[in-house]
């Protein structure tokens, strides 16, 4: 395949020379990006004042059949990102490596970068954004959070003057689809997951989705943009949805709630935030409660703007490609104006609060011996830890057993967890089935 690095560099993009883009990766998002740039060339040129052309595509497997000319592809990604014939590198490989090394090389070679890689930005965002800023380059990552939902730019610009009090997001379409199927069809987790895999919404190995890892990366990025510092991933509390059963979803419905996997960011005190990912009960009247299937949404409360919600398709080739091309248009505008769009605060070591300090309401589901005095023993155990019980639903099961669902008043998580330990040791308790946090 032809070399790029030995060619003479040409002039800067102008009315006579397009912005030259290299794609790293040509999967569903890469092919969608290529198609959108090609199909909308005239519109992009009208909006930016510059033509745009994808001139090279970096791939791993050159033997795979593709409909585009072979001369467009190269397997030498290291050479591609430093080529004098490239103005902008679009990283769509995913994962931490080789993506991080290639993006760093591109920035050192004075290339603007657009990425859809949530893991990359969550782990290396501070370093890479600082490198881009110091070099007067753009590093955009709108597609890394929420796919086609425009939320990164509003947080960086239109909402930057607000003090964000709280942000909650449904940030993973796979888990939202699974929970929707469980709620609407009474499916258990395993069956709903299998259906999601059959429809292509979930990978063969669904770990990143169902264990909350994907949501954690996206929540970390939102927290960093909102509060100006990168959040260490090890300081984010993370739980997935594997322990959520239809029994929990049904009980939540009876109490007026739905269960969603949420990424949550909130300031606990001046300059300190709590970042957490876990399933939670939210009221059926909350804006996020009606976001179902593979849709994503982000809700936030600002001190001046009040409640805001962004929602839409959070994944897939077209929505994500739309966000990537939107970032490319921003880069082209900045090239035209000889400016940079990366100068946002993105420092390191954001102070965080541990989950044990969370003040929340809680949902608890128990199987108990259906005998006199059971409720009194449970209430006494919770009372010793100053955990108040606000609501209760009970039903009798076969064999002299009963199932009780509680909602607590607001209490500290450490006190609630210790109370559960005491309750679990009571002789009348058959099993502590599950507990979840309650938002809103």
C-alpha positions in Angstrom: 0.0 0.0 0.0 1.3 3.5 -0.8 3.3 5.4 1.8 2.1 8.7 3.1 4.9 10.0 5.2 7.3 10.5 2.3 5.0 12.8 0.4 5.6 16.5 0.5 3.3 18.4 2.8 0.8 20.6 1.1 -0.6 23.9 2.2 -3.1 24.4 5.0 -6.7 23.7 4.3 -8.2 26.4 2.1 -10.9 27.0 -0.5 -8.6 25.1 -2.9 -7.6 22.3 -0.6 -9.9 20.2 1.6 -9.5 19.2 5.2 -7.9 15.8 4.9 -9.2 13.2 7.4 -7.9 9.8 8.4 -10.1 7.2 10.0 -8.7 4.7 12.4 -11.1 1.8 12.3 -13.8 0.9 9.8 -16.4 -0.9 11.7 -20.0 0.2 11.9 -19.2 3.7 13.2 -16.3 4.2 10.8 -18.3 3.1 7.8 -21.2 5.3 9.0 -18.8 8.3 9.3 -17.3 7.7 5.9 -20.8 7.5 4.3 -22.0 10.7 6.1 -19.0 12.8 5.1 -19.3 11.6 1.5 -23.0 12.0 1.2 -23.1 15.5 2.9 -19.9 17.0 1.3 -21.7 20.1 0.0 -23.5 20.7 3.3 -20.3 20.4 5.3 -18.5 22.8 3.0 -21.3 25.3 3.2 -21.3 25.2 7.0 -17.5 25.3 7.5 -16.2 27.2 4.4 -13.9 24.2 3.7 -14.3 21.0 1.8 -13.7 17.8 3.8 -12.4 14.5 2.5 -11.6 11.2 4.1 -8.3 10.4 2.3 -7.1 7.3 4.3 -8.6 4.6 6.5 -6.5 2.6 9.0 -7.5 -1.0 9.4 -6.2 -4.2 11.0 -7.2 -6.8 8.4 -6.3 -5.9 4.8 -7.7 -9.3 3.5 -11.3 -8.4 4.5 -13.4 -7.6 1.4 -14.6 -4.0 1.3 -16.5 -2.1 -1.4 -14.1 0.9 -1.4 -10.9 1.0 -3.4 -8.0 -0.8 -1.7 -5.8 2.3 -2.1 -7.9 4.0 0.5 -6.8 1.5 3.2 -3.6 1.0 5.1 -2.6 -1.2 8.0 0.3 1.0 9.1 -1.5 3.1 11.7 1.6 4.5 13.2 2.7 6.0 9.9 -0.9 7.2 9.2 -1.2 9.3 12.3 2.0 11.3 11.6 1.6 11.7 7.9 2.0 15.2 6.4 -1.0 14.4 4.2 -3.4 14.3 7.1 -5.0 17.2 9.0 -7.4 15.3 11.3 -7.3 11.9 12.8 -10.6 10.2 13.8 -10.0 7.4 16.3 -12.7 4.7 16.2 -10.7 1.7 17.3 -12.0 1.7 20.9 -10.3 0.4 24.0 -7.2 1.7 25.7 -4.4 0.5 23.4 -3.3 1.0 20.7 -5.8 3.9 20.7 -4.1 5.9 23.4 -0.6 5.6 21.8 -1.9 6.5 18.4 -3.9 9.6 19.6 -0.8 10.8 21.5 1.4 10.4 18.4 -1.2 12.2 16.3 -1.3 15.2 18.7 2.5 15.3 18.9 2.5 15.4 15.0 0.2 18.4 15.2 -3.0 16.6 14.0 -6.4 17.5 15.3 -8.2 14.5 16.8 -11.8 13.4 17.1 -12.6 10.2 19.0 -15.6 8.2 20.1 -13.6 6.2 22.6 -15.1 6.5 26.1 -12.5 4.4 27.8 -9.7 6.5 26.3 -11.1 9.8 27.5 -12.2 8.4 30.9 -8.6 7.1 31.6 -6.4 9.5 29.7 -8.6 12.6 29.0 -6.7 15.0 31.2 -3.3 14.2 29.7 -4.4 14.2 26.1 -6.6 17.3 26.4 -3.7 19.2 28.0 -1.4 18.0 25.2 -3.9 19.2 22.6 -4.4 22.5 24.3 -0.7 23.2 24.7 -0.3 22.5 21.0 -3.2 24.7 19.9 -5.1 21.6 18.6 -8.6 20.3 18.8 -9.5 17.1 20.6 -13.2 16.4 20.4 -15.2 13.5 21.9 -18.9 14.2 21.7 -19.6 10.6 20.4 -17.9 9.1 23.5 -21.0 9.9 25.7 -24.5 9.2 24.5 -23.8 8.4 20.9 -25.9 10.8 18.9 -27.2 12.8 21.9 -25.6 16.2 21.9 -24.5 16.7 25.6 -20.7 17.2 25.7 -20.8 20.5 23.8 -23.7 21.9 25.8 -21.9 21.1 29.1 -18.7 22.7 27.7 -20.4 25.8 26.4 -24.1 26.7 26.9 -24.3 25.3 30.5 -20.8 26.2 31.6 -22.1 29.1 33.6 -24.4 26.9 35.7 -23.5 25.2 39.0 -24.7 21.6 38.2 -26.4 20.4 41.4 -27.0 16.8 40.2 -26.8 14.8 37.0 -28.2 11.4 36.3 -28.0 9.4 33.1 -29.3 6.3 31.4 -26.1 5.8 29.4 -26.2 2.2 28.1 -28.7 1.0 25.6 -28.1 -2.6 26.3 -29.0 -2.5 30.0 -31.9 -0.2 29.4 -33.3 -2.6 26.8 -32.9 -5.6 29.2 -34.6 -3.7 32.1 -37.4 -2.6 29.7 -38.0 -6.2 28.6 -38.1 -7.4 32.2 -40.6 -4.6 33.1 -43.0 -4.9 30.2 -42.9 -8.7 29.5 -42.0 -10.1 32.9 -38.8 -11.6 31.6 -36.0 -12.7 33.9 -32.5 -11.2 33.5 -31.1 -14.2 31.6 -33.9 -14.3 29.0 -33.9 -10.6 28.5 -30.1 -10.6 28.0 -30.4 -13.5 25.5 -32.9 -11.5 23.5 -30.7 -8.5 23.5 -27.8 -10.6 22.2 -30.0 -12.1 19.5 -31.1 -8.6 18.3 -27.5 -7.4 18.3 -28.0 -5.0 21.2 -25.6 -6.9 23.4 -22.2 -8.5 22.7 -21.5 -12.2 23.2 -19.6 -11.1 26.3 -21.9 -8.5 27.8 -19.7 -7.7 30.8 -18.9 -4.1 29.9 -22.6 -3.4 29.6 -24.4 -5.4 32.3 -21.7 -4.8 35.0 -21.8 -1.0 34.5 -18.3 -0.6 33.1 -19.5 1.2 29.9 -21.7 3.5 32.0 -18.8 4.2 34.4 -16.6 5.5 31.6 -19.3 7.8 30.2 -20.2 9.1 33.7 -16.5 9.8 34.4 -16.3 11.9 31.3 -19.5 13.9 32.2 -18.2 14.5 35.7 -14.8 15.7 34.4 -16.4 18.1 31.9 -18.9 19.4 34.5 -16.4 19.9 37.3 -13.2 20.5 35.4 -11.1 17.6 36.7 -10.7 13.9 35.8 -12.2 11.5 38.2 -10.1 8.5 39.1 -12.0 5.4 38.0 -11.2 3.5 41.1 -13.1 6.2 43.1 -16.3 5.6 41.2 -18.7 3.2 42.9 -19.9 0.7 40.3 -22.6 -2.0 40.3 -24.4 -3.6 37.3 -27.8 -5.1 36.8 -27.2 -8.8 37.3 -28.8 -8.9 40.7 -32.0 -7.1 39.6 -34.9 -9.6 39.3 -38.4 -9.3 37.9 -39.6 -9.5 41.6 -37.7 -6.3 42.3 -39.2 -4.6 39.1 -42.7 -5.7 40.0 -42.3 -4.5 43.6 -41.0 -1.2 42.4 -44.0 -0.8 40.1 -46.4 -1.4 43.0 -44.7 1.4 44.9 -44.8 3.8 42.0 -41.2 3.4 40.7 -39.2 2.0 37.8 -35.7 0.5 38.0 -32.9 2.0 35.7 -29.2 1.6 35.6 -28.0 5.2 36.3 -24.7 7.1 36.2 -24.9 9.8 38.8 -22.8 12.8 39.6 -23.4 15.3 42.3 -21.5 17.7 44.5 -21.5 16.6 48.1 -19.7 19.6 49.5 -17.7 22.5 48.0 -15.2 21.1 45.6 -16.0 17.5 46.3 -18.2 15.2 44.2 -19.7 11.7 44.4 -19.7 9.6 41.2 -21.6 6.4 41.2 -23.1 3.8 38.8 -25.8 1.4 40.0 -29.4 0.3 39.4 -31.8 2.5 41.3 -35.5 3.1 41.7 -36.8 6.4 40.3 -40.4 7.7 40.5 -42.6 6.8 37.5 -43.2 10.6 37.2 -39.5 11.4 36.7 -38.4 12.3 33.2 -36.0 9.4 33.0 -38.6 6.8 33.9 -40.2 6.8 30.4 -36.8 6.4 28.6 -37.1 2.8 27.4 -35.5 0.1 25.2 -32.1 1.1 23.6 -32.7 4.9 24.2 -30.3 6.9 26.4 -31.0 10.1 28.3 -29.2 12.5 30.6 -31.0 14.6 33.1 -29.4 17.4 35.1 -30.4 20.2 37.5 -28.5 23.5 37.2 -28.8 26.3 39.7 -30.0 28.8 37.0 -31.2 26.6 34.1 -33.2 24.2 36.4 -34.1 20.8 35.1 -32.8 19.8 31.6 -33.1 16.5 29.7 -31.2 15.2 26.7 -32.4 12.0 25.1 -32.1 9.9 21.9 -30.5 6.9 20.4 -27.4 6.3 22.4 -25.6 3.9 20.1 -25.4 2.5 16.6 -23.6 3.5 13.5 -25.8 6.4 12.4 -26.3 8.3 15.7 -22.6 7.9 16.7 -21.4 8.8 13.2 -23.6 11.9 13.4 -21.8 13.0 16.6 -18.3 12.2 15.0 -19.1 14.3 12.0 -20.4 17.1 14.2 -17.0 17.1 15.9 -15.3 17.1 12.5 -17.3 20.1 11.5 -16.2 21.9 14.6 -12.6 21.1 13.8 -13.0 22.4 10.3 -14.5 25.7 11.6 -11.7 26.1 14.0 -9.1 25.4 11.2 -10.9 28.0 9.1 -10.8 30.6 11.9 -7.3 29.5 13.0 -8.5 28.7 16.5 -8.9 25.8 18.9 -11.8 24.2 20.6 -10.0 22.1 23.3 -9.3 24.8 25.9 -11.6 23.4 28.6 -10.5 22.7 32.2 -9.7 19.0 32.5 -7.2 18.7 35.4 -6.5 15.7 37.5 -7.4 14.3 41.0 -10.9 15.4 41.5 -11.8 15.0 45.2 -14.5 12.5 45.7 -16.8 11.2 48.5 -17.1 7.5 49.2 -20.4 5.7 48.7 -20.7 5.1 52.4 -21.3 8.8 52.9 -24.3 8.8 50.5 -27.6 10.2 52.0 -30.4 8.3 50.2 -33.6 6.4 50.5 -33.4 2.6 50.1 -35.5 -0.3 48.8 -35.2 -3.6 50.5 -36.9 -7.0 49.7 -36.9 -9.8 52.3 -38.3 -13.3 52.7 -39.4 -13.8 56.2 -41.2 -16.3 58.5 -44.9 -15.2 58.4 -45.3 -15.1 62.2 -46.3 -12.6 64.8 -43.6 -10.2 65.9 -41.6 -10.3 62.6 -42.3 -6.7 61.7 -41.5 -5.5 65.2 -38.1 -7.2 65.2 -37.2 -5.8 61.8 -38.3 -2.2 62.8 -36.3 -2.4 66.0 -33.1 -3.5 64.2 -33.4 -0.6 61.8 -34.3 1.8 64.6 -31.0 0.9 66.4 -29.2 2.3 63.3 -31.5 5.3 63.1 -33.0 4.1 59.8 -36.7 4.9 59.5 -39.1 2.8 57.5 -41.4 4.9 55.2 -43.4 2.4 53.2 -44.1 -1.4 53.2 -45.7 -4.0 51.0 -46.2 -7.6 52.2 -47.6 -10.7 50.6 -47.9 -14.2 52.0 -46.0 -17.0 50.2 -46.5 -20.8 50.5 -45.0 -22.7 53.3 -45.6 -20.2 56.1 -43.3 -17.6 54.5 -43.9 -14.0 53.6 -42.2 -11.4 51.4 -41.8 -7.9 52.6 -40.7 -4.9 50.6 -39.6 -1.7 52.5 -38.8 1.8 51.5 -36.7 3.8 54.0 -36.6 7.4 54.8 -33.4 9.2 53.9 -30.4 7.8 55.8 -26.7 7.4 55.5 -25.6 4.4 53.4 -23.2 3.1 56.1 -26.0 3.1 58.6 -28.3 1.3 56.2 -25.8 -1.4 55.3 -25.1 -2.0 59.0 -28.8 -2.3 59.7 -29.2 -4.8 56.9 -26.5 -6.9 58.6 -28.4 -6.9 61.8 -31.7 -7.7 60.1 -30.1 -10.6 58.3 -29.1 -12.2 61.6 -32.6 -12.2 63.0 -34.1 -15.6 63.4 -37.3 -14.6 61.5 -35.4 -13.7 58.3 -35.2 -16.4 55.7 -33.2 -14.3 53.2 -32.2 -10.7 52.3 -33.2 -10.9 48.6 -32.0 -7.5 47.4 -31.7 -3.9 48.2 -31.4 -0.8 45.9 -31.0 2.9 46.2 -33.9 5.2 45.5 -33.4 8.5 43.6 -35.7 11.4 43.2 
